[in-house]
Structures are given as structure tokens and as C-alpha cells.
Amino acid sequence: MSTYEAAITLLARREHSRLELGRKLEQKGHDPDVVTEALDTAEAEGLLSDERFAESYARARREKGYGPLRIRAELRERGVAAELAAQGMEALDEDWPSLAEAVRQKRFGGDKPREAKERARQSRFLQYRGFEADLVRRLLNED
């Protein structure tokens, strides 16, 4: 199977960023120069798009209950430029406070924490999930 065919096969399963797809192809033993050519061809044909990947990835991670900070960091790790990541995040048009509360309730139940230790535990969880500290503080301190 040619490098280009291998790239198309991977793209048929799901969207990939250029960096991610390049790494996978090189791990499978394809020559780095040929990988670059195959990726350029796929981009020119509209089959590979970091913009489309950013929107798709951000949407999928939001559906799993992750916040904007975590999603942006994961997009950076996958080689998506900051401006494309920002566009992907804008496409979500998400109400982050509502999502944070839904994630908190799913994990910890409906009642807000009354004790400092429990509040700290829930705060760490929500910040790990990628919600901003200020949002988490407001969410957990409301009565």
C-alpha cells in the first residue's frame, strides 16, 4: 500500500490533524519525505484539513464533558495552530457554565459541596477537565 493510500485509509476512519497523520504514517515505516508529499496531496484535494479536524475534535471532547482549556491544550498537542483551534472552539458556541455544572452533577450528584475538603475535591476535578478556575470557583460557591 502506498503512503497516500495509507493516509486515505486512516482519514476514512476519522479526521486527523496533519501532524497526527504524519506521525502515524512514519510509525508504520513510511519514508518521511514521501509522507510529506502524501499529506500535501491530501490537503490539496481537501481530504485533510486541520480546520475540520479542530471543529470535529472540539465537538467530540465537549460531548465527553471537557472544558475549553483542556480542549485547546489537546488541539495544540495534535499540532493544530492556535487560530484554527480558536475557530474550532468558536464553532461550539457552548455555554461552559452549564456544561461544568452538568459534569459536576454527573460525577458528584445534585447537591453543592458544603465542606471545604469536598469543595476542593470537586474543584480539582473540574479544573482537570479543563474548566477555568474562576468559573469553577463561582459554580461551587453559589448558594
VENPE-V6776 format. One record per pair of residues at least 12 apart in sequence whose ideal C-beta (glycine too) atoms are under 6 Angstrom apart, sorted by sequence separation. I is the first residue (numbers start at 1). J is the second residue. D is the distance in whole Angstrom. If there is no record, write none. Layout:
I,J,D  I,J,D
This chain:
22,35,5  58,71,5  72,85,5  123,136,5  108,122,6  22,39,6  123,140,6  6,25,6  18,39,6  54,75,6  119,140,5  54,80,5  100,126,6  3,30,4  50,80,5  54,84,5  58,88,4  62,92,6  3,34,5  7,38,5  54,85,5  58,89,6  100,131,5  3,35,6  18,50,6  62,94,6  17,50,5  51,84,5  55,88,5  4,38,4  50,84,5  54,88,3  58,92,6  3,38,4  7,42,5  11,47,6  17,53,5  55,91,5  15,52,6  15,53,4  65,103,4  100,139,6  15,56,5  20,78,5  19,79,3  70,130,2  17,78,4  69,130,4  17,79,5  67,129,5  17,80,5  66,129,6  67,130,3  66,130,5  67,131,4
